[in-house]
Amino acid sequence: MDDDKSTFESACARAGLAVPEDLKAGTLHGFTEINKQLGHLRHPRPAENEPASFFVPEAFLRHDD
């Protein structure tokens, strides 16, 4: 947790943010949870994780033939 706290504090310092003391605990919690989720986004996903279907706009257009 100390590692998360120091990362949070350095990120706030780089961004020039001053987080009030009464909001730091909740903001730190949100920061650590978002960082956990980012780990899932930064990796390539295998083809089986892609949707099985895709949207084709032409399928919904009227054709007056």
PQR file of N, CA, C, O and H, with PARSE charges and radii, in Angstrom:
ATOM      1  N   MET A   1       0.826  -1.197   0.000 -0.4000 1.5000
ATOM      2  CA  MET A   1       0.000   0.000   0.000 -0.0000 2.0000
ATOM      3  C   MET A   1       0.864   1.251   0.000  0.5500 1.7000
ATOM      4  O   MET A   1       0.482   2.263  -0.587 -0.5500 1.4000
ATOM      5  N   ASP A   2       2.028   1.197   0.652 -0.4000 1.5000
ATOM      6  CA  ASP A   2       2.912   2.357   0.669 -0.0000 2.0000
ATOM      7  C   ASP A   2       3.418   2.665  -0.729  0.5500 1.7000
ATOM      8  O   ASP A   2       3.612   3.827  -1.085 -0.5500 1.4000
ATOM      9  H   ASP A   2       2.338   0.375   1.129  0.4000 1.0000
ATOM     10  N   ASP A   3       3.634   1.610  -1.531 -0.4000 1.5000
ATOM     11  CA  ASP A   3       4.076   1.798  -2.905 -0.0000 2.0000
ATOM     12  C   ASP A   3       2.993   2.504  -3.718  0.5500 1.7000
ATOM     13  O   ASP A   3       3.289   3.399  -4.509 -0.5500 1.4000
ATOM     14  H   ASP A   3       3.476   0.665  -1.243  0.4000 1.0000
ATOM     15  N   ASP A   4       1.724   2.094  -3.518 -0.4000 1.5000
ATOM     16  CA  ASP A   4       0.605   2.749  -4.192 -0.0000 2.0000
ATOM     17  C   ASP A   4       0.488   4.207  -3.767  0.5500 1.7000
ATOM     18  O   ASP A   4       0.229   5.087  -4.588 -0.5500 1.4000
ATOM     19  H   ASP A   4       1.483   1.367  -2.875  0.4000 1.0000
ATOM     20  N   LYS A   5       0.679   4.444  -2.492 -0.4000 1.5000
ATOM     21  CA  LYS A   5       0.559   5.804  -1.967 -0.0000 2.0000
ATOM     22  C   LYS A   5       1.645   6.714  -2.547  0.5500 1.7000
ATOM     23  O   LYS A   5       1.367   7.855  -2.915 -0.5500 1.4000
ATOM     24  H   LYS A   5       0.889   3.729  -1.826  0.4000 1.0000
ATOM     25  N   SER A   6       2.865   6.216  -2.627 -0.4000 1.5000
ATOM     26  CA  SER A   6       3.933   7.053  -3.183 -0.0000 2.0000
ATOM     27  C   SER A   6       3.721   7.278  -4.680  0.5500 1.7000
ATOM     28  O   SER A   6       4.014   8.361  -5.187 -0.5500 1.4000
ATOM     29  H   SER A   6       3.090   5.289  -2.328  0.4000 1.0000
ATOM     30  N   THR A   7       3.215   6.266  -5.394 -0.4000 1.5000
ATOM     31  CA  THR A   7       2.908   6.431  -6.816 -0.0000 2.0000
ATOM     32  C   THR A   7       1.795   7.457  -6.993  0.5500 1.7000
ATOM     33  O   THR A   7       1.863   8.303  -7.884 -0.5500 1.4000
ATOM     34  H   THR A   7       2.977   5.386  -4.982  0.4000 1.0000
ATOM     35  N   PHE A   8       0.776   7.384  -6.148 -0.4000 1.5000
ATOM     36  CA  PHE A   8      -0.334   8.333  -6.179 -0.0000 2.0000
ATOM     37  C   PHE A   8       0.158   9.751  -5.915  0.5500 1.7000
ATOM     38  O   PHE A   8      -0.199  10.686  -6.633 -0.5500 1.4000
ATOM     39  H   PHE A   8       0.721   6.697  -5.424  0.4000 1.0000
ATOM     40  N   GLU A   9       0.970   9.900  -4.892 -0.4000 1.5000
ATOM     41  CA  GLU A   9       1.459  11.236  -4.542 -0.0000 2.0000
ATOM     42  C   GLU A   9       2.355  11.823  -5.633  0.5500 1.7000
ATOM     43  O   GLU A   9       2.291  13.021  -5.909 -0.5500 1.4000
ATOM     44  H   GLU A   9       1.260   9.141  -4.309  0.4000 1.0000
ATOM     45  N   SER A  10       3.180  10.995  -6.247 -0.4000 1.5000
ATOM     46  CA  SER A  10       4.028  11.511  -7.323 -0.0000 2.0000
ATOM     47  C   SER A  10       3.201  11.847  -8.567  0.5500 1.7000
ATOM     48  O   SER A  10       3.512  12.808  -9.271 -0.5500 1.4000
ATOM     49  H   SER A  10       3.232  10.022  -6.023  0.4000 1.0000
ATOM     50  N   ALA A  11       2.143  11.059  -8.847 -0.4000 1.5000
ATOM     51  CA  ALA A  11       1.267  11.364  -9.978 -0.0000 2.0000
ATOM     52  C   ALA A  11       0.534  12.684  -9.750  0.5500 1.7000
ATOM     53  O   ALA A  11       0.390  13.485 -10.673 -0.5500 1.4000
ATOM     54  H   ALA A  11       1.891  10.279  -8.276  0.4000 1.0000
ATOM     55  N   CYS A  12       0.076  12.906  -8.536 -0.4000 1.5000
ATOM     56  CA  CYS A  12      -0.584  14.171  -8.207 -0.0000 2.0000
ATOM     57  C   CYS A  12       0.382  15.340  -8.323  0.5500 1.7000
ATOM     58  O   CYS A  12       0.016  16.408  -8.814 -0.5500 1.4000
ATOM     59  H   CYS A  12       0.192  12.255  -7.786  0.4000 1.0000
ATOM     60  N   ALA A  13       1.609  15.138  -7.875 -0.4000 1.5000
ATOM     61  CA  ALA A  13       2.617  16.206  -7.959 -0.0000 2.0000
ATOM     62  C   ALA A  13       2.926  16.543  -9.413  0.5500 1.7000
ATOM     63  O   ALA A  13       3.029  17.718  -9.765 -0.5500 1.4000
ATOM     64  H   ALA A  13       1.905  14.270  -7.476  0.4000 1.0000
ATOM     65  N   ARG A  14       3.077  15.517 -10.269 -0.4000 1.5000
ATOM     66  CA  ARG A  14       3.353  15.762 -11.683 -0.0000 2.0000
ATOM     67  C   ARG A  14       2.205  16.516 -12.359  0.5500 1.7000
ATOM     68  O   ARG A  14       2.427  17.357 -13.230 -0.5500 1.4000
ATOM     69  H   ARG A  14       2.993  14.563  -9.983  0.4000 1.0000
ATOM     70  N   ALA A  15       0.983  16.202 -11.944 -0.4000 1.5000
ATOM     71  CA  ALA A  15      -0.188  16.844 -12.535 -0.0000 2.0000
ATOM     72  C   ALA A  15      -0.513  18.189 -11.889  0.5500 1.7000
ATOM     73  O   ALA A  15      -1.379  18.923 -12.367 -0.5500 1.4000
ATOM     74  H   ALA A  15       0.802  15.519 -11.237  0.4000 1.0000
ATOM     75  N   GLY A  16       0.182  18.503 -10.809 -0.4000 1.5000
ATOM     76  CA  GLY A  16      -0.071  19.760 -10.112 -0.0000 2.0000
ATOM     77  C   GLY A  16      -1.369  19.754  -9.320  0.5500 1.7000
ATOM     78  O   GLY A  16      -1.983  20.801  -9.120 -0.5500 1.4000
ATOM     79  H   GLY A  16       0.885  17.908 -10.421  0.4000 1.0000
ATOM     80  N   LEU A  17      -1.790  18.567  -8.868 -0.4000 1.5000
ATOM     81  CA  LEU A  17      -3.031  18.444  -8.108 -0.0000 2.0000
ATOM     82  C   LEU A  17      -2.765  18.505  -6.610  0.5500 1.7000
ATOM     83  O   LEU A  17      -1.812  17.913  -6.104 -0.5500 1.4000
ATOM     84  H   LEU A  17      -1.291  17.715  -9.031  0.4000 1.0000
ATOM     85  N   ALA A  18      -3.619  19.227  -5.926 -0.4000 1.5000
ATOM     86  CA  ALA A  18      -3.559  19.274  -4.463 -0.0000 2.0000
ATOM     87  C   ALA A  18      -4.833  18.625  -3.947  0.5500 1.7000
ATOM     88  O   ALA A  18      -5.888  19.259  -3.932 -0.5500 1.4000
ATOM     89  H   ALA A  18      -4.393  19.707  -6.338  0.4000 1.0000
ATOM     90  N   VAL A  19      -4.747  17.371  -3.527 -0.4000 1.5000
ATOM     91  CA  VAL A  19      -5.919  16.635  -3.028 -0.0000 2.0000
ATOM     92  C   VAL A  19      -6.073  16.946  -1.541  0.5500 1.7000
ATOM     93  O   VAL A  19      -5.143  16.731  -0.764 -0.5500 1.4000
ATOM     94  H   VAL A  19      -3.890  16.856  -3.539  0.4000 1.0000
ATOM     95  N   PRO A  20      -7.251  17.456  -1.138 -0.5600 1.5000
ATOM     96  CA  PRO A  20      -7.467  17.754   0.288  0.2800 2.0000
ATOM     97  C   PRO A  20      -7.319  16.501   1.145  0.5500 1.7000
ATOM     98  O   PRO A  20      -7.642  15.395   0.711 -0.5500 1.4000
ATOM     99  N   GLU A  21      -6.833  16.689   2.347 -0.4000 1.5000
ATOM    100  CA  GLU A  21      -6.576  15.565   3.257 -0.0000 2.0000
ATOM    101  C   GLU A  21      -7.807  14.701   3.493  0.5500 1.7000
ATOM    102  O   GLU A  21      -7.695  13.478   3.582 -0.5500 1.4000
ATOM    103  H   GLU A  21      -6.571  17.587   2.699  0.4000 1.0000
ATOM    104  N   ASP A  22      -8.983  15.322   3.596 -0.4000 1.5000
ATOM    105  CA  ASP A  22     -10.187  14.546   3.873 -0.0000 2.0000
ATOM    106  C   ASP A  22     -10.641  13.708   2.668  0.5500 1.7000
ATOM    107  O   ASP A  22     -11.496  12.836   2.816 -0.5500 1.4000
ATOM    108  H   ASP A  22      -9.074  16.315   3.524  0.4000 1.0000
ATOM    109  N   LEU A  23     -10.084  13.961   1.494 -0.4000 1.5000
ATOM    110  CA  LEU A  23     -10.434  13.198   0.298 -0.0000 2.0000
ATOM    111  C   LEU A  23      -9.332  12.236  -0.156  0.5500 1.7000
ATOM    112  O   LEU A  23      -9.540  11.435  -1.067 -0.5500 1.4000
ATOM    113  H   LEU A  23      -9.389  14.670   1.374  0.4000 1.0000
ATOM    114  N   LYS A  24      -8.171  12.317   0.477 -0.4000 1.5000
ATOM    115  CA  LYS A  24      -7.029  11.508   0.025 -0.0000 2.0000
ATOM    116  C   LYS A  24      -7.271  10.009   0.105  0.5500 1.7000
ATOM    117  O   LYS A  24      -6.900   9.285  -0.819 -0.5500 1.4000
ATOM    118  H   LYS A  24      -8.002  12.968   1.218  0.4000 1.0000
ATOM    119  N   ALA A  25      -7.872   9.526   1.165 -0.4000 1.5000
ATOM    120  CA  ALA A  25      -8.056   8.079   1.328 -0.0000 2.0000
ATOM    121  C   ALA A  25      -8.940   7.521   0.216  0.5500 1.7000
ATOM    122  O   ALA A  25      -8.608   6.497  -0.381 -0.5500 1.4000
ATOM    123  H   ALA A  25      -8.172  10.114   1.916  0.4000 1.0000
ATOM    124  N   GLY A  26     -10.053   8.179  -0.065 -0.4000 1.5000
ATOM    125  CA  GLY A  26     -10.946   7.707  -1.116 -0.0000 2.0000
ATOM    126  C   GLY A  26     -10.340   7.843  -2.496  0.5500 1.7000
ATOM    127  O   GLY A  26     -10.517   6.971  -3.347 -0.5500 1.4000
ATOM    128  H   GLY A  26     -10.322   9.011   0.420  0.4000 1.0000
ATOM    129  N   THR A  27      -9.624   8.935  -2.721 -0.4000 1.5000
ATOM    130  CA  THR A  27      -8.978   9.153  -4.012 -0.0000 2.0000
ATOM    131  C   THR A  27      -7.868   8.138  -4.237  0.5500 1.7000
ATOM    132  O   THR A  27      -7.703   7.637  -5.350 -0.5500 1.4000
ATOM    133  H   THR A  27      -9.480   9.643  -2.029  0.4000 1.0000
ATOM    134  N   LEU A  28      -7.112   7.832  -3.204 -0.4000 1.5000
ATOM    135  CA  LEU A  28      -6.060   6.821  -3.298 -0.0000 2.0000
ATOM    136  C   LEU A  28      -6.668   5.451  -3.613  0.5500 1.7000
ATOM    137  O   LEU A  28      -6.126   4.702  -4.426 -0.5500 1.4000
ATOM    138  H   LEU A  28      -7.246   8.239  -2.300  0.4000 1.0000
ATOM    139  N   HIS A  29      -7.779   5.131  -2.977 -0.4000 1.5000
ATOM    140  CA  HIS A  29      -8.448   3.855  -3.246 -0.0000 2.0000
ATOM    141  C   HIS A  29      -8.879   3.783  -4.717  0.5500 1.7000
ATOM    142  O   HIS A  29      -8.645   2.777  -5.386 -0.5500 1.4000
ATOM    143  H   HIS A  29      -8.219   5.739  -2.317  0.4000 1.0000
ATOM    144  N   GLY A  30      -9.500   4.841  -5.211 -0.4000 1.5000
ATOM    145  CA  GLY A  30      -9.903   4.876  -6.619 -0.0000 2.0000
ATOM    146  C   GLY A  30      -8.723   4.769  -7.555  0.5500 1.7000
ATOM    147  O   GLY A  30      -8.794   4.080  -8.573 -0.5500 1.4000
ATOM    148  H   GLY A  30      -9.689   5.659  -4.667  0.4000 1.0000
ATOM    149  N   PHE A  31      -7.648   5.438  -7.225 -0.4000 1.5000
ATOM    150  CA  PHE A  31      -6.418   5.405  -8.026 -0.0000 2.0000
ATOM    151  C   PHE A  31      -5.861   3.986  -8.120  0.5500 1.7000
ATOM    152  O   PHE A  31      -5.481   3.540  -9.203 -0.5500 1.4000
ATOM    153  H   PHE A  31      -7.591   5.997  -6.398  0.4000 1.0000
ATOM    154  N   THR A  32      -5.810   3.283  -7.007 -0.4000 1.5000
ATOM    155  CA  THR A  32      -5.263   1.924  -7.026 -0.0000 2.0000
ATOM    156  C   THR A  32      -6.187   0.965  -7.782  0.5500 1.7000
ATOM    157  O   THR A  32      -5.708   0.078  -8.489 -0.5500 1.4000
ATOM    158  H   THR A  32      -6.119   3.645  -6.127  0.4000 1.0000
ATOM    159  N   GLU A  33      -7.508   1.133  -7.640 -0.4000 1.5000
ATOM    160  CA  GLU A  33      -8.445   0.259  -8.348 -0.0000 2.0000
ATOM    161  C   GLU A  33      -8.375   0.488  -9.857  0.5500 1.7000
ATOM    162  O   GLU A  33      -8.421  -0.469 -10.630 -0.5500 1.4000
ATOM    163  H   GLU A  33      -7.897   1.853  -7.065  0.4000 1.0000
ATOM    164  N   ILE A  34      -8.266   1.728 -10.278 -0.4000 1.5000
ATOM    165  CA  ILE A  34      -8.147   2.023 -11.717 -0.0000 2.0000
ATOM    166  C   ILE A  34      -6.848   1.462 -12.264  0.5500 1.7000
ATOM    167  O   ILE A  34      -6.826   0.921 -13.369 -0.5500 1.4000
ATOM    168  H   ILE A  34      -8.229   2.506  -9.651  0.4000 1.0000
ATOM    169  N   ASN A  35      -5.775   1.580 -11.513 -0.4000 1.5000
ATOM    170  CA  ASN A  35      -4.493   1.026 -11.966 -0.0000 2.0000
ATOM    171  C   ASN A  35      -4.549  -0.490 -12.117  0.5500 1.7000
ATOM    172  O   ASN A  35      -3.912  -1.044 -13.013 -0.5500 1.4000
ATOM    173  H   ASN A  35      -5.792   2.019 -10.615  0.4000 1.0000
ATOM    174  N   LYS A  36      -5.305  -1.167 -11.253 -0.4000 1.5000
ATOM    175  CA  LYS A  36      -5.471  -2.621 -11.398 -0.0000 2.0000
ATOM    176  C   LYS A  36      -6.198  -2.936 -12.701  0.5500 1.7000
ATOM    177  O   LYS A  36      -5.840  -3.887 -13.396 -0.5500 1.4000
ATOM    178  H   LYS A  36      -5.823  -0.717 -10.525  0.4000 1.0000
ATOM    179  N   GLN A  37      -7.212  -2.149 -13.036 -0.4000 1.5000
ATOM    180  CA  GLN A  37      -7.990  -2.382 -14.243 -0.0000 2.0000
ATOM    181  C   GLN A  37      -7.184  -2.067 -15.496  0.5500 1.7000
ATOM    182  O   GLN A  37      -7.370  -2.711 -16.529 -0.5500 1.4000
ATOM    183  H   GLN A  37      -7.503  -1.376 -12.471  0.4000 1.0000
ATOM    184  N   LEU A  38      -6.304  -1.097 -15.420 -0.4000 1.5000
ATOM    185  CA  LEU A  38      -5.486  -0.740 -16.582 -0.0000 2.0000
ATOM    186  C   LEU A  38      -4.614  -1.900 -17.031  0.5500 1.7000
ATOM    187  O   LEU A  38      -4.298  -2.021 -18.215 -0.5500 1.4000
ATOM    188  H   LEU A  38      -6.153  -0.574 -14.581  0.4000 1.0000
ATOM    189  N   GLY A  39      -4.230  -2.740 -16.108 -0.4000 1.5000
ATOM    190  CA  GLY A  39      -3.435  -3.909 -16.461 -0.0000 2.0000
ATOM    191  C   GLY A  39      -4.151  -4.835 -17.425  0.5500 1.7000
ATOM    192  O   GLY A  39      -3.506  -5.525 -18.214 -0.5500 1.4000
ATOM    193  H   GLY A  39      -4.487  -2.641 -15.146  0.4000 1.0000
ATOM    194  N   HIS A  40      -5.471  -4.859 -17.373 -0.4000 1.5000
ATOM    195  CA  HIS A  40      -6.253  -5.699 -18.279 -0.0000 2.0000
ATOM    196  C   HIS A  40      -6.367  -5.079 -19.666  0.5500 1.7000
ATOM    197  O   HIS A  40      -6.581  -5.793 -20.645 -0.5500 1.4000
ATOM    198  H   HIS A  40      -5.995  -4.298 -16.732  0.4000 1.0000
ATOM    199  N   LEU A  41      -6.229  -3.781 -19.759 -0.4000 1.5000
ATOM    200  CA  LEU A  41      -6.418  -3.096 -21.030 -0.0000 2.0000
ATOM    201  C   LEU A  41      -5.153  -3.013 -21.870  0.5500 1.7000
ATOM    202  O   LEU A  41      -5.233  -2.829 -23.084 -0.5500 1.4000
ATOM    203  H   LEU A  41      -6.056  -3.201 -18.963  0.4000 1.0000
ATOM    204  N   ARG A  42      -4.027  -3.142 -21.267 -0.4000 1.5000
ATOM    205  CA  ARG A  42      -2.769  -2.903 -21.960 -0.0000 2.0000
ATOM    206  C   ARG A  42      -2.136  -4.145 -22.553  0.5500 1.7000
ATOM    207  O   ARG A  42      -0.958  -4.131 -22.908 -0.5500 1.4000
ATOM    208  H   ARG A  42      -3.962  -3.292 -20.281  0.4000 1.0000
ATOM    209  N   HIS A  43      -2.894  -5.207 -22.663 -0.4000 1.5000
ATOM    210  CA  HIS A  43      -2.366  -6.443 -23.220 -0.0000 2.0000
ATOM    211  C   HIS A  43      -3.184  -6.830 -24.448  0.5500 1.7000
ATOM    212  O   HIS A  43      -4.393  -6.605 -24.484 -0.5500 1.4000
ATOM    213  H   HIS A  43      -3.852  -5.218 -22.374  0.4000 1.0000
ATOM    214  N   PRO A  44      -2.534  -7.406 -25.446 -0.5600 1.5000
ATOM    215  CA  PRO A  44      -3.314  -7.860 -26.598  0.2800 2.0000
ATOM    216  C   PRO A  44      -4.270  -8.983 -26.185  0.5500 1.7000
ATOM    217  O   PRO A  44      -3.946  -9.831 -25.354 -0.5500 1.4000
ATOM    218  N   ARG A  45      -5.428  -8.957 -26.781 -0.4000 1.5000
ATOM    219  CA  ARG A  45      -6.421  -9.972 -26.463 -0.0000 2.0000
ATOM    220  C   ARG A  45      -6.452 -11.019 -27.575  0.5500 1.7000
ATOM    221  O   ARG A  45      -6.301 -10.679 -28.748 -0.5500 1.4000
ATOM    222  H   ARG A  45      -5.691  -8.268 -27.456  0.4000 1.0000
ATOM    223  N   PRO A  46      -6.644 -12.273 -27.219 -0.5600 1.5000
ATOM    224  CA  PRO A  46      -6.722 -13.317 -28.251  0.2800 2.0000
ATOM    225  C   PRO A  46      -8.010 -13.178 -29.063  0.5500 1.7000
ATOM    226  O   PRO A  46      -8.972 -12.550 -28.619 -0.5500 1.4000
ATOM    227  N   ALA A  47      -8.014 -13.767 -30.246 -0.4000 1.5000
ATOM    228  CA  ALA A  47      -9.157 -13.657 -31.146 -0.0000 2.0000
ATOM    229  C   ALA A  47     -10.445 -14.166 -30.515  0.5500 1.7000
ATOM    230  O   ALA A  47     -11.519 -13.637 -30.804 -0.5500 1.4000
ATOM    231  H   ALA A  47      -7.233 -14.277 -30.607  0.4000 1.0000
ATOM    232  N   GLU A  48     -10.364 -15.170 -29.668 -0.4000 1.5000
ATOM    233  CA  GLU A  48     -11.587 -15.706 -29.063 -0.0000 2.0000
ATOM    234  C   GLU A  48     -12.255 -14.728 -28.097  0.5500 1.7000
ATOM    235  O   GLU A  48     -13.399 -14.951 -27.700 -0.5500 1.4000
ATOM    236  H   GLU A  48      -9.492 -15.600 -29.433  0.4000 1.0000
ATOM    237  N   ASN A  49     -11.572 -13.659 -27.713 -0.4000 1.5000
ATOM    238  CA  ASN A  49     -12.178 -12.639 -26.863 -0.0000 2.0000
ATOM    239  C   ASN A  49     -12.912 -11.577 -27.672  0.5500 1.7000
ATOM    240  O   ASN A  49     -13.582 -10.720 -27.095 -0.5500 1.4000
ATOM    241  H   ASN A  49     -10.643 -13.478 -28.035  0.4000 1.0000
ATOM    242  N   GLU A  50     -12.801 -11.619 -28.971 -0.4000 1.5000
ATOM    243  CA  GLU A  50     -13.479 -10.654 -29.831 -0.0000 2.0000
ATOM    244  C   GLU A  50     -14.933 -11.078 -30.021  0.5500 1.7000
ATOM    245  O   GLU A  50     -15.255 -12.259 -29.894 -0.5500 1.4000
ATOM    246  H   GLU A  50     -12.257 -12.315 -29.440  0.4000 1.0000
ATOM    247  N   PRO A  51     -15.812 -10.126 -30.323 -0.5600 1.5000
ATOM    248  CA  PRO A  51     -17.216 -10.498 -30.519  0.2800 2.0000
ATOM    249  C   PRO A  51     -17.393 -11.430 -31.711  0.5500 1.7000
ATOM    250  O   PRO A  51     -16.630 -11.377 -32.675 -0.5500 1.4000
ATOM    251  N   ALA A  52     -18.400 -12.273 -31.632 -0.4000 1.5000
ATOM    252  CA  ALA A  52     -18.640 -13.244 -32.688 -0.0000 2.0000
ATOM    253  C   ALA A  52     -19.308 -12.621 -33.907  0.5500 1.7000
ATOM    254  O   ALA A  52     -19.278 -13.193 -34.996 -0.5500 1.4000
ATOM    255  H   ALA A  52     -19.020 -12.315 -30.848  0.4000 1.0000
ATOM    256  N   SER A  53     -19.904 -11.465 -33.727 -0.4000 1.5000
ATOM    257  CA  SER A  53     -20.575 -10.819 -34.847 -0.0000 2.0000
ATOM    258  C   SER A  53     -20.080  -9.384 -34.970  0.5500 1.7000
ATOM    259  O   SER A  53     -19.389  -8.866 -34.092 -0.5500 1.4000
ATOM    260  H   SER A  53     -19.928 -10.999 -32.842  0.4000 1.0000
ATOM    261  N   PHE A  54     -20.446  -8.766 -36.066 -0.4000 1.5000
ATOM    262  CA  PHE A  54     -20.064  -7.378 -36.273 -0.0000 2.0000
ATOM    263  C   PHE A  54     -21.201  -6.657 -36.957  0.5500 1.7000
ATOM    264  O   PHE A  54     -22.087  -7.284 -37.538 -0.5500 1.4000
ATOM    265  H   PHE A  54     -21.007  -9.187 -36.778  0.4000 1.0000
ATOM    266  N   PHE A  55     -21.177  -5.345 -36.889 -0.4000 1.5000
ATOM    267  CA  PHE A  55     -22.237  -4.500 -37.421 -0.0000 2.0000
ATOM    268  C   PHE A  55     -21.932  -4.143 -38.863  0.5500 1.7000
ATOM    269  O   PHE A  55     -20.855  -3.632 -39.171 -0.5500 1.4000
ATOM    270  H   PHE A  55     -20.457  -4.835 -36.417  0.4000 1.0000
ATOM    271  N   VAL A  56     -22.888  -4.414 -39.749 -0.4000 1.5000
ATOM    272  CA  VAL A  56     -22.760  -4.047 -41.162 -0.0000 2.0000
ATOM    273  C   VAL A  56     -23.897  -3.077 -41.476  0.5500 1.7000
ATOM    274  O   VAL A  56     -25.046  -3.503 -41.595 -0.5500 1.4000
ATOM    275  H   VAL A  56     -23.763  -4.829 -39.499  0.4000 1.0000
ATOM    276  N   PRO A  57     -23.605  -1.789 -41.612 -0.5600 1.5000
ATOM    277  CA  PRO A  57     -24.672  -0.812 -41.833  0.2800 2.0000
ATOM    278  C   PRO A  57     -25.512  -1.107 -43.074  0.5500 1.7000
ATOM    279  O   PRO A  57     -26.714  -0.841 -43.080 -0.5500 1.4000
ATOM    280  N   GLU A  58     -24.898  -1.653 -44.122 -0.4000 1.5000
ATOM    281  CA  GLU A  58     -25.633  -1.933 -45.355 -0.0000 2.0000
ATOM    282  C   GLU A  58     -26.795  -2.897 -45.137  0.5500 1.7000
ATOM    283  O   GLU A  58     -27.778  -2.863 -45.878 -0.5500 1.4000
ATOM    284  H   GLU A  58     -23.922  -1.869 -44.117  0.4000 1.0000
ATOM    285  N   ALA A  59     -26.690  -3.740 -44.144 -0.4000 1.5000
ATOM    286  CA  ALA A  59     -27.752  -4.698 -43.866 -0.0000 2.0000
ATOM    287  C   ALA A  59     -29.030  -3.999 -43.398  0.5500 1.7000
ATOM    288  O   ALA A  59     -30.109  -4.586 -43.475 -0.5500 1.4000
ATOM    289  H   ALA A  59     -25.892  -3.768 -43.542  0.4000 1.0000
ATOM    290  N   PHE A  60     -28.931  -2.775 -42.923 -0.4000 1.5000
ATOM    291  CA  PHE A  60     -30.077  -2.045 -42.402 -0.0000 2.0000
ATOM    292  C   PHE A  60     -30.562  -0.951 -43.334  0.5500 1.7000
ATOM    293  O   PHE A  60     -31.541  -0.274 -43.020 -0.5500 1.4000
ATOM    294  H   PHE A  60     -28.055  -2.298 -42.860  0.4000 1.0000
ATOM    295  N   LEU A  61     -29.914  -0.759 -44.461 -0.4000 1.5000
ATOM    296  CA  LEU A  61     -30.304   0.280 -45.411 -0.0000 2.0000
ATOM    297  C   LEU A  61     -31.384  -0.238 -46.343  0.5500 1.7000
ATOM    298  O   LEU A  61     -31.408  -1.420 -46.684 -0.5500 1.4000
ATOM    299  H   LEU A  61     -29.119  -1.309 -44.716  0.4000 1.0000
ATOM    300  N   ARG A  62     -32.259   0.636 -46.744 -0.4000 1.5000
ATOM    301  CA  ARG A  62     -33.308   0.264 -47.691 -0.0000 2.0000
ATOM    302  C   ARG A  62     -32.738   0.245 -49.098  0.5500 1.7000
ATOM    303  O   ARG A  62     -31.965   1.115 -49.498 -0.5500 1.4000
ATOM    304  H   ARG A  62     -32.239   1.597 -46.466  0.4000 1.0000
ATOM    305  N   HIS A  63     -33.138  -0.758 -49.816 -0.4000 1.5000
ATOM    306  CA  HIS A  63     -32.765  -0.861 -51.225 -0.0000 2.0000
ATOM    307  C   HIS A  63     -34.060  -0.924 -52.030  0.5500 1.7000
ATOM    308  O   HIS A  63     -34.807  -1.899 -51.951 -0.5500 1.4000
ATOM    309  H   HIS A  63     -33.765  -1.465 -49.491  0.4000 1.0000
ATOM    310  N   ASP A  64     -34.308   0.099 -52.784 -0.4000 1.5000
ATOM    311  CA  ASP A  64     -35.531   0.137 -53.611 -0.0000 2.0000
ATOM    312  C   ASP A  64     -35.206  -0.385 -55.000  0.5500 1.7000
ATOM    313  O   ASP A  64     -35.126   0.383 -55.959 -0.5500 1.4000
ATOM    314  H   ASP A  64     -33.702   0.891 -52.848  0.4000 1.0000
ATOM    315  N   ASP A  65     -35.020  -1.682 -55.102 -0.4000 1.5000
ATOM    316  CA  ASP A  65     -34.690  -2.294 -56.396 -0.0000 2.0000
ATOM    317  C   ASP A  65     -35.934  -2.751 -57.112  0.5500 1.7000
ATOM    318  O   ASP A  65     -35.849  -3.290 -58.215 -0.5500 1.4000
ATOM    319  H   ASP A  65     -35.084  -2.306 -54.324  0.4000 1.0000
TER
END
